[in-house]
Amino acid sequence: MNNETIVEELNTILRGTYMGIRSMEHYIQRTDDLSVKSTFQSMQQEVKQNAQALAERIQNLG
């Protein structure tokens, strides 16, 4: 695979990751259960960190 194809695929994954982050935000805002809210916030934070690492990798590839 060449870098262009890899970057395209990684960008597709990154877009899906951002959609997941937004979905979690939707549930965080709508739940009244503090335990569920905390769990979603922790999950969302981890996904955000992974998205940042993925974005950095894409930038490094060009």
mmCIF file of the N, C-alpha and C atoms, coordinates in Angstrom:
data_MODEL
# 
_entry.id   MODEL 
# 
loop_
_atom_site.group_PDB 
_atom_site.id 
_atom_site.type_symbol 
_atom_site.label_atom_id 
_atom_site.label_alt_id 
_atom_site.label_comp_id 
_atom_site.label_asym_id 
_atom_site.label_entity_id 
_atom_site.label_seq_id 
_atom_site.pdbx_PDB_ins_code 
_atom_site.Cartn_x 
_atom_site.Cartn_y 
_atom_site.Cartn_z 
_atom_site.occupancy 
_atom_site.B_iso_or_equiv 
_atom_site.pdbx_formal_charge 
_atom_site.auth_seq_id 
_atom_site.auth_comp_id 
_atom_site.auth_asym_id 
_atom_site.auth_atom_id 
_atom_site.pdbx_PDB_model_num 
ATOM 1   N N  . MET A 1 1  ? 0.851   -1.190 0.000  1.00 0.00 ? 1  MET A N  1 
ATOM 2   C CA . MET A 1 1  ? 0.000   0.000  0.000  1.00 0.00 ? 1  MET A CA 1 
ATOM 3   C C  . MET A 1 1  ? 0.885   1.238  0.000  1.00 0.00 ? 1  MET A C  1 
ATOM 4   N N  . ASN A 1 2  ? 0.470   2.230  -0.742 1.00 0.00 ? 2  ASN A N  1 
ATOM 5   C CA . ASN A 1 2  ? 1.223   3.475  -0.725 1.00 0.00 ? 2  ASN A CA 1 
ATOM 6   C C  . ASN A 1 2  ? 0.677   4.416  0.352  1.00 0.00 ? 2  ASN A C  1 
ATOM 7   N N  . ASN A 1 3  ? 1.429   5.451  0.653  1.00 0.00 ? 3  ASN A N  1 
ATOM 8   C CA . ASN A 1 3  ? 1.037   6.370  1.727  1.00 0.00 ? 3  ASN A CA 1 
ATOM 9   C C  . ASN A 1 3  ? -0.313  7.027  1.468  1.00 0.00 ? 3  ASN A C  1 
ATOM 10  N N  . GLU A 1 4  ? -0.607  7.336  0.233  1.00 0.00 ? 4  GLU A N  1 
ATOM 11  C CA . GLU A 1 4  ? -1.874  8.004  -0.094 1.00 0.00 ? 4  GLU A CA 1 
ATOM 12  C C  . GLU A 1 4  ? -3.067  7.120  0.291  1.00 0.00 ? 4  GLU A C  1 
ATOM 13  N N  . THR A 1 5  ? -2.983  5.852  -0.036 1.00 0.00 ? 5  THR A N  1 
ATOM 14  C CA . THR A 1 5  ? -4.052  4.920  0.309  1.00 0.00 ? 5  THR A CA 1 
ATOM 15  C C  . THR A 1 5  ? -4.166  4.755  1.817  1.00 0.00 ? 5  THR A C  1 
ATOM 16  N N  . ILE A 1 6  ? -3.036  4.660  2.476  1.00 0.00 ? 6  ILE A N  1 
ATOM 17  C CA . ILE A 1 6  ? -3.039  4.520  3.931  1.00 0.00 ? 6  ILE A CA 1 
ATOM 18  C C  . ILE A 1 6  ? -3.669  5.746  4.587  1.00 0.00 ? 6  ILE A C  1 
ATOM 19  N N  . VAL A 1 7  ? -3.297  6.926  4.136  1.00 0.00 ? 7  VAL A N  1 
ATOM 20  C CA . VAL A 1 7  ? -3.851  8.168  4.695  1.00 0.00 ? 7  VAL A CA 1 
ATOM 21  C C  . VAL A 1 7  ? -5.356  8.226  4.463  1.00 0.00 ? 7  VAL A C  1 
ATOM 22  N N  . GLU A 1 8  ? -5.813  7.836  3.286  1.00 0.00 ? 8  GLU A N  1 
ATOM 23  C CA . GLU A 1 8  ? -7.249  7.825  3.009  1.00 0.00 ? 8  GLU A CA 1 
ATOM 24  C C  . GLU A 1 8  ? -7.985  6.898  3.970  1.00 0.00 ? 8  GLU A C  1 
ATOM 25  N N  . GLU A 1 9  ? -7.438  5.716  4.182  1.00 0.00 ? 9  GLU A N  1 
ATOM 26  C CA . GLU A 1 9  ? -8.079  4.750  5.084  1.00 0.00 ? 9  GLU A CA 1 
ATOM 27  C C  . GLU A 1 9  ? -8.066  5.249  6.530  1.00 0.00 ? 9  GLU A C  1 
ATOM 28  N N  . LEU A 1 10 ? -6.955  5.815  6.955  1.00 0.00 ? 10 LEU A N  1 
ATOM 29  C CA . LEU A 1 10 ? -6.871  6.347  8.311  1.00 0.00 ? 10 LEU A CA 1 
ATOM 30  C C  . LEU A 1 10 ? -7.832  7.522  8.506  1.00 0.00 ? 10 LEU A C  1 
ATOM 31  N N  . ASN A 1 11 ? -7.985  8.347  7.486  1.00 0.00 ? 11 ASN A N  1 
ATOM 32  C CA . ASN A 1 11 ? -8.945  9.449  7.563  1.00 0.00 ? 11 ASN A CA 1 
ATOM 33  C C  . ASN A 1 11 ? -10.375 8.928  7.686  1.00 0.00 ? 11 ASN A C  1 
ATOM 34  N N  . THR A 1 12 ? -10.672 7.847  7.012  1.00 0.00 ? 12 THR A N  1 
ATOM 35  C CA . THR A 1 12 ? -11.995 7.227  7.134  1.00 0.00 ? 12 THR A CA 1 
ATOM 36  C C  . THR A 1 12 ? -12.223 6.752  8.566  1.00 0.00 ? 12 THR A C  1 
ATOM 37  N N  . ILE A 1 13 ? -11.213 6.112  9.132  1.00 0.00 ? 13 ILE A N  1 
ATOM 38  C CA . ILE A 1 13 ? -11.311 5.661  10.525 1.00 0.00 ? 13 ILE A CA 1 
ATOM 39  C C  . ILE A 1 13 ? -11.480 6.855  11.453 1.00 0.00 ? 13 ILE A C  1 
ATOM 40  N N  . LEU A 1 14 ? -10.726 7.925  11.211 1.00 0.00 ? 14 LEU A N  1 
ATOM 41  C CA . LEU A 1 14 ? -10.793 9.111  12.057 1.00 0.00 ? 14 LEU A CA 1 
ATOM 42  C C  . LEU A 1 14 ? -12.180 9.762  11.999 1.00 0.00 ? 14 LEU A C  1 
ATOM 43  N N  . ARG A 1 15 ? -12.757 9.829  10.817 1.00 0.00 ? 15 ARG A N  1 
ATOM 44  C CA . ARG A 1 15 ? -14.121 10.383 10.695 1.00 0.00 ? 15 ARG A CA 1 
ATOM 45  C C  . ARG A 1 15 ? -15.116 9.555  11.504 1.00 0.00 ? 15 ARG A C  1 
ATOM 46  N N  . GLY A 1 16 ? -14.997 8.238  11.437 1.00 0.00 ? 16 GLY A N  1 
ATOM 47  C CA . GLY A 1 16 ? -15.866 7.366  12.222 1.00 0.00 ? 16 GLY A CA 1 
ATOM 48  C C  . GLY A 1 16 ? -15.648 7.549  13.715 1.00 0.00 ? 16 GLY A C  1 
ATOM 49  N N  . THR A 1 17 ? -14.406 7.761  14.097 1.00 0.00 ? 17 THR A N  1 
ATOM 50  C CA . THR A 1 17 ? -14.096 7.994  15.503 1.00 0.00 ? 17 THR A CA 1 
ATOM 51  C C  . THR A 1 17 ? -14.753 9.274  15.990 1.00 0.00 ? 17 THR A C  1 
ATOM 52  N N  . TYR A 1 18 ? -14.672 10.324 15.186 1.00 0.00 ? 18 TYR A N  1 
ATOM 53  C CA . TYR A 1 18 ? -15.321 11.589 15.562 1.00 0.00 ? 18 TYR A CA 1 
ATOM 54  C C  . TYR A 1 18 ? -16.836 11.429 15.664 1.00 0.00 ? 18 TYR A C  1 
ATOM 55  N N  . MET A 1 19 ? -17.409 10.625 14.798 1.00 0.00 ? 19 MET A N  1 
ATOM 56  C CA . MET A 1 19 ? -18.847 10.354 14.896 1.00 0.00 ? 19 MET A CA 1 
ATOM 57  C C  . MET A 1 19 ? -19.169 9.653  16.210 1.00 0.00 ? 19 MET A C  1 
ATOM 58  N N  . GLY A 1 20 ? -18.309 8.729  16.615 1.00 0.00 ? 20 GLY A N  1 
ATOM 59  C CA . GLY A 1 20 ? -18.499 8.037  17.884 1.00 0.00 ? 20 GLY A CA 1 
ATOM 60  C C  . GLY A 1 20 ? -18.401 8.985  19.069 1.00 0.00 ? 20 GLY A C  1 
ATOM 61  N N  . ILE A 1 21 ? -17.464 9.920  19.012 1.00 0.00 ? 21 ILE A N  1 
ATOM 62  C CA . ILE A 1 21 ? -17.314 10.919 20.075 1.00 0.00 ? 21 ILE A CA 1 
ATOM 63  C C  . ILE A 1 21 ? -18.584 11.753 20.190 1.00 0.00 ? 21 ILE A C  1 
ATOM 64  N N  . ARG A 1 22 ? -19.128 12.165 19.054 1.00 0.00 ? 22 ARG A N  1 
ATOM 65  C CA . ARG A 1 22 ? -20.366 12.958 19.065 1.00 0.00 ? 22 ARG A CA 1 
ATOM 66  C C  . ARG A 1 22 ? -21.539 12.137 19.593 1.00 0.00 ? 22 ARG A C  1 
ATOM 67  N N  . SER A 1 23 ? -21.584 10.859 19.247 1.00 0.00 ? 23 SER A N  1 
ATOM 68  C CA . SER A 1 23 ? -22.655 9.996  19.759 1.00 0.00 ? 23 SER A CA 1 
ATOM 69  C C  . SER A 1 23 ? -22.575 9.864  21.268 1.00 0.00 ? 23 SER A C  1 
ATOM 70  N N  . MET A 1 24 ? -21.375 9.687  21.777 1.00 0.00 ? 24 MET A N  1 
ATOM 71  C CA . MET A 1 24 ? -21.218 9.597  23.226 1.00 0.00 ? 24 MET A CA 1 
ATOM 72  C C  . MET A 1 24 ? -21.646 10.906 23.895 1.00 0.00 ? 24 MET A C  1 
ATOM 73  N N  . GLU A 1 25 ? -21.321 12.028 23.283 1.00 0.00 ? 25 GLU A N  1 
ATOM 74  C CA . GLU A 1 25 ? -21.727 13.321 23.836 1.00 0.00 ? 25 GLU A CA 1 
ATOM 75  C C  . GLU A 1 25 ? -23.246 13.412 23.928 1.00 0.00 ? 25 GLU A C  1 
ATOM 76  N N  . HIS A 1 26 ? -23.916 12.912 22.924 1.00 0.00 ? 26 HIS A N  1 
ATOM 77  C CA . HIS A 1 26 ? -25.378 12.886 22.901 1.00 0.00 ? 26 HIS A CA 1 
ATOM 78  C C  . HIS A 1 26 ? -25.903 12.140 24.132 1.00 0.00 ? 26 HIS A C  1 
ATOM 79  N N  . TYR A 1 27 ? -25.353 10.968 24.399 1.00 0.00 ? 27 TYR A N  1 
ATOM 80  C CA . TYR A 1 27 ? -25.810 10.168 25.536 1.00 0.00 ? 27 TYR A CA 1 
ATOM 81  C C  . TYR A 1 27 ? -25.409 10.796 26.871 1.00 0.00 ? 27 TYR A C  1 
ATOM 82  N N  . ILE A 1 28 ? -24.229 11.394 26.923 1.00 0.00 ? 28 ILE A N  1 
ATOM 83  C CA . ILE A 1 28 ? -23.777 12.060 28.151 1.00 0.00 ? 28 ILE A CA 1 
ATOM 84  C C  . ILE A 1 28 ? -24.746 13.172 28.524 1.00 0.00 ? 28 ILE A C  1 
ATOM 85  N N  . GLN A 1 29 ? -25.174 13.937 27.543 1.00 0.00 ? 29 GLN A N  1 
ATOM 86  C CA . GLN A 1 29 ? -26.074 15.065 27.803 1.00 0.00 ? 29 GLN A CA 1 
ATOM 87  C C  . GLN A 1 29 ? -27.473 14.610 28.199 1.00 0.00 ? 29 GLN A C  1 
ATOM 88  N N  . ARG A 1 30 ? -27.869 13.433 27.782 1.00 0.00 ? 30 ARG A N  1 
ATOM 89  C CA . ARG A 1 30 ? -29.253 13.013 27.989 1.00 0.00 ? 30 ARG A CA 1 
ATOM 90  C C  . ARG A 1 30 ? -29.483 12.060 29.156 1.00 0.00 ? 30 ARG A C  1 
ATOM 91  N N  . THR A 1 31 ? -28.403 11.579 29.759 1.00 0.00 ? 31 THR A N  1 
ATOM 92  C CA . THR A 1 31 ? -28.616 10.657 30.871 1.00 0.00 ? 31 THR A CA 1 
ATOM 93  C C  . THR A 1 31 ? -28.602 11.404 32.205 1.00 0.00 ? 31 THR A C  1 
ATOM 94  N N  . ASP A 1 32 ? -29.432 10.940 33.116 1.00 0.00 ? 32 ASP A N  1 
ATOM 95  C CA . ASP A 1 32 ? -29.462 11.493 34.463 1.00 0.00 ? 32 ASP A CA 1 
ATOM 96  C C  . ASP A 1 32 ? -28.706 10.610 35.447 1.00 0.00 ? 32 ASP A C  1 
ATOM 97  N N  . ASP A 1 33 ? -28.354 9.413  35.020 1.00 0.00 ? 33 ASP A N  1 
ATOM 98  C CA . ASP A 1 33 ? -27.639 8.464  35.868 1.00 0.00 ? 33 ASP A CA 1 
ATOM 99  C C  . ASP A 1 33 ? -26.158 8.865  35.914 1.00 0.00 ? 33 ASP A C  1 
ATOM 100 N N  . LEU A 1 34 ? -25.696 9.294  37.069 1.00 0.00 ? 34 LEU A N  1 
ATOM 101 C CA . LEU A 1 34 ? -24.327 9.792  37.198 1.00 0.00 ? 34 LEU A CA 1 
ATOM 102 C C  . LEU A 1 34 ? -23.284 8.715  36.913 1.00 0.00 ? 34 LEU A C  1 
ATOM 103 N N  . SER A 1 35 ? -23.589 7.475  37.249 1.00 0.00 ? 35 SER A N  1 
ATOM 104 C CA . SER A 1 35 ? -22.662 6.385  36.981 1.00 0.00 ? 35 SER A CA 1 
ATOM 105 C C  . SER A 1 35 ? -22.497 6.165  35.477 1.00 0.00 ? 35 SER A C  1 
ATOM 106 N N  . VAL A 1 36 ? -23.614 6.158  34.774 1.00 0.00 ? 36 VAL A N  1 
ATOM 107 C CA . VAL A 1 36 ? -23.582 5.992  33.321 1.00 0.00 ? 36 VAL A CA 1 
ATOM 108 C C  . VAL A 1 36 ? -22.869 7.187  32.682 1.00 0.00 ? 36 VAL A C  1 
ATOM 109 N N  . LYS A 1 37 ? -23.185 8.369  33.154 1.00 0.00 ? 37 LYS A N  1 
ATOM 110 C CA . LYS A 1 37 ? -22.562 9.585  32.620 1.00 0.00 ? 37 LYS A CA 1 
ATOM 111 C C  . LYS A 1 37 ? -21.045 9.534  32.797 1.00 0.00 ? 37 LYS A C  1 
ATOM 112 N N  . SER A 1 38 ? -20.608 9.128  33.983 1.00 0.00 ? 38 SER A N  1 
ATOM 113 C CA . SER A 1 38 ? -19.179 9.040  34.263 1.00 0.00 ? 38 SER A CA 1 
ATOM 114 C C  . SER A 1 38 ? -18.494 8.007  33.373 1.00 0.00 ? 38 SER A C  1 
ATOM 115 N N  . THR A 1 39 ? -19.157 6.881  33.178 1.00 0.00 ? 39 THR A N  1 
ATOM 116 C CA . THR A 1 39 ? -18.603 5.834  32.319 1.00 0.00 ? 39 THR A CA 1 
ATOM 117 C C  . THR A 1 39 ? -18.460 6.331  30.889 1.00 0.00 ? 39 THR A C  1 
ATOM 118 N N  . PHE A 1 40 ? -19.495 6.981  30.367 1.00 0.00 ? 40 PHE A N  1 
ATOM 119 C CA . PHE A 1 40 ? -19.430 7.522  29.005 1.00 0.00 ? 40 PHE A CA 1 
ATOM 120 C C  . PHE A 1 40 ? -18.366 8.607  28.897 1.00 0.00 ? 40 PHE A C  1 
ATOM 121 N N  . GLN A 1 41 ? -18.221 9.432  29.910 1.00 0.00 ? 41 GLN A N  1 
ATOM 122 C CA . GLN A 1 41 ? -17.201 10.479 29.867 1.00 0.00 ? 41 GLN A CA 1 
ATOM 123 C C  . GLN A 1 41 ? -15.800 9.884  29.836 1.00 0.00 ? 41 GLN A C  1 
ATOM 124 N N  . SER A 1 42 ? -15.566 8.837  30.613 1.00 0.00 ? 42 SER A N  1 
ATOM 125 C CA . SER A 1 42 ? -14.268 8.159  30.598 1.00 0.00 ? 42 SER A CA 1 
ATOM 126 C C  . SER A 1 42 ? -13.998 7.530  29.237 1.00 0.00 ? 42 SER A C  1 
ATOM 127 N N  . MET A 1 43 ? -15.011 6.867  28.708 1.00 0.00 ? 43 MET A N  1 
ATOM 128 C CA . MET A 1 43 ? -14.870 6.253  27.383 1.00 0.00 ? 43 MET A CA 1 
ATOM 129 C C  . MET A 1 43 ? -14.598 7.319  26.332 1.00 0.00 ? 43 MET A C  1 
ATOM 130 N N  . GLN A 1 44 ? -15.341 8.418  26.405 1.00 0.00 ? 44 GLN A N  1 
ATOM 131 C CA . GLN A 1 44 ? -15.178 9.485  25.427 1.00 0.00 ? 44 GLN A CA 1 
ATOM 132 C C  . GLN A 1 44 ? -13.772 10.079 25.503 1.00 0.00 ? 44 GLN A C  1 
ATOM 133 N N  . GLN A 1 45 ? -13.255 10.265 26.701 1.00 0.00 ? 45 GLN A N  1 
ATOM 134 C CA . GLN A 1 45 ? -11.905 10.809 26.863 1.00 0.00 ? 45 GLN A CA 1 
ATOM 135 C C  . GLN A 1 45 ? -10.863 9.894  26.230 1.00 0.00 ? 45 GLN A C  1 
ATOM 136 N N  . GLU A 1 46 ? -11.019 8.600  26.441 1.00 0.00 ? 46 GLU A N  1 
ATOM 137 C CA . GLU A 1 46 ? -10.088 7.643  25.850 1.00 0.00 ? 46 GLU A CA 1 
ATOM 138 C C  . GLU A 1 46 ? -10.161 7.671  24.321 1.00 0.00 ? 46 GLU A C  1 
ATOM 139 N N  . VAL A 1 47 ? -11.359 7.741  23.791 1.00 0.00 ? 47 VAL A N  1 
ATOM 140 C CA . VAL A 1 47 ? -11.531 7.784  22.335 1.00 0.00 ? 47 VAL A CA 1 
ATOM 141 C C  . VAL A 1 47 ? -10.937 9.074  21.773 1.00 0.00 ? 47 VAL A C  1 
ATOM 142 N N  . LYS A 1 48 ? -11.097 10.185 22.494 1.00 0.00 ? 48 LYS A N  1 
ATOM 143 C CA . LYS A 1 48 ? -10.513 11.458 22.047 1.00 0.00 ? 48 LYS A CA 1 
ATOM 144 C C  . LYS A 1 48 ? -8.992  11.370 21.989 1.00 0.00 ? 48 LYS A C  1 
ATOM 145 N N  . GLN A 1 49 ? -8.399  10.731 22.992 1.00 0.00 ? 49 GLN A N  1 
ATOM 146 C CA . GLN A 1 49 ? -6.940  10.568 23.000 1.00 0.00 ? 49 GLN A CA 1 
ATOM 147 C C  . GLN A 1 49 ? -6.485  9.704  21.824 1.00 0.00 ? 49 GLN A C  1 
ATOM 148 N N  . ASN A 1 50 ? -7.234  8.648  21.550 1.00 0.00 ? 50 ASN A N  1 
ATOM 149 C CA . ASN A 1 50 ? -6.903  7.787  20.414 1.00 0.00 ? 50 ASN A CA 1 
ATOM 150 C C  . ASN A 1 50 ? -7.060  8.532  19.098 1.00 0.00 ? 50 ASN A C  1 
ATOM 151 N N  . ALA A 1 51 ? -8.089  9.360  18.998 1.00 0.00 ? 51 ALA A N  1 
ATOM 152 C CA . ALA A 1 51 ? -8.304  10.148 17.787 1.00 0.00 ? 51 ALA A CA 1 
ATOM 153 C C  . ALA A 1 51 ? -7.152  11.128 17.579 1.00 0.00 ? 51 ALA A C  1 
ATOM 154 N N  . GLN A 1 52 ? -6.674  11.730 18.668 1.00 0.00 ? 52 GLN A N  1 
ATOM 155 C CA . GLN A 1 52 ? -5.545  12.651 18.573 1.00 0.00 ? 52 GLN A CA 1 
ATOM 156 C C  . GLN A 1 52 ? -4.298  11.929 18.073 1.00 0.00 ? 52 GLN A C  1 
ATOM 157 N N  . ALA A 1 53 ? -4.041  10.746 18.605 1.00 0.00 ? 53 ALA A N  1 
ATOM 158 C CA . ALA A 1 53 ? -2.888  9.962  18.162 1.00 0.00 ? 53 ALA A CA 1 
ATOM 159 C C  . ALA A 1 53 ? -3.022  9.579  16.690 1.00 0.00 ? 53 ALA A C  1 
ATOM 160 N N  . LEU A 1 54 ? -4.219  9.218  16.276 1.00 0.00 ? 54 LEU A N  1 
ATOM 161 C CA . LEU A 1 54 ? -4.464  8.861  14.885 1.00 0.00 ? 54 LEU A CA 1 
ATOM 162 C C  . LEU A 1 54 ? -4.262  10.077 13.974 1.00 0.00 ? 54 LEU A C  1 
ATOM 163 N N  . ALA A 1 55 ? -4.761  11.230 14.394 1.00 0.00 ? 55 ALA A N  1 
ATOM 164 C CA . ALA A 1 55 ? -4.594  12.453 13.604 1.00 0.00 ? 55 ALA A CA 1 
ATOM 165 C C  . ALA A 1 55 ? -3.113  12.811 13.457 1.00 0.00 ? 55 ALA A C  1 
ATOM 166 N N  . GLU A 1 56 ? -2.342  12.638 14.521 1.00 0.00 ? 56 GLU A N  1 
ATOM 167 C CA . GLU A 1 56 ? -0.904  12.905 14.459 1.00 0.00 ? 56 GLU A CA 1 
ATOM 168 C C  . GLU A 1 56 ? -0.221  11.951 13.487 1.00 0.00 ? 56 GLU A C  1 
ATOM 169 N N  . ARG A 1 57 ? -0.640  10.700 13.510 1.00 0.00 ? 57 ARG A N  1 
ATOM 170 C CA . ARG A 1 57 ? -0.061  9.705  12.594 1.00 0.00 ? 57 ARG A CA 1 
ATOM 171 C C  . ARG A 1 57 ? -0.359  10.077 11.148 1.00 0.00 ? 57 ARG A C  1 
ATOM 172 N N  . ILE A 1 58 ? -1.578  10.513 10.898 1.00 0.00 ? 58 ILE A N  1 
ATOM 173 C CA . ILE A 1 58 ? -1.961  10.928 9.542  1.00 0.00 ? 58 ILE A CA 1 
ATOM 174 C C  . ILE A 1 58 ? -1.109  12.118 9.095  1.00 0.00 ? 58 ILE A C  1 
ATOM 175 N N  . GLN A 1 59 ? -0.937  13.079 9.986  1.00 0.00 ? 59 GLN A N  1 
ATOM 176 C CA . GLN A 1 59 ? -0.120  14.248 9.641  1.00 0.00 ? 59 GLN A CA 1 
ATOM 177 C C  . GLN A 1 59 ? 1.318   13.842 9.339  1.00 0.00 ? 59 GLN A C  1 
ATOM 178 N N  . ASN A 1 60 ? 1.855   12.916 10.116 1.00 0.00 ? 60 ASN A N  1 
ATOM 179 C CA . ASN A 1 60 ? 3.229   12.475 9.893  1.00 0.00 ? 60 ASN A CA 1 
ATOM 180 C C  . ASN A 1 60 ? 3.400   11.726 8.569  1.00 0.00 ? 60 ASN A C  1 
ATOM 181 N N  . LEU A 1 61 ? 2.338   11.083 8.133  1.00 0.00 ? 61 LEU A N  1 
ATOM 182 C CA . LEU A 1 61 ? 2.392   10.375 6.857  1.00 0.00 ? 61 LEU A CA 1 
ATOM 183 C C  . LEU A 1 61 ? 2.261   11.318 5.669  1.00 0.00 ? 61 LEU A C  1 
ATOM 184 N N  . GLY A 1 62 ? 1.695   12.503 5.933  1.00 0.00 ? 62 GLY A N  1 
ATOM 185 C CA . GLY A 1 62 ? 1.569   13.489 4.868  1.00 0.00 ? 62 GLY A CA 1 
ATOM 186 C C  . GLY A 1 62 ? 0.154   13.616 4.431  1.00 0.00 ? 62 GLY A C  1 
# 
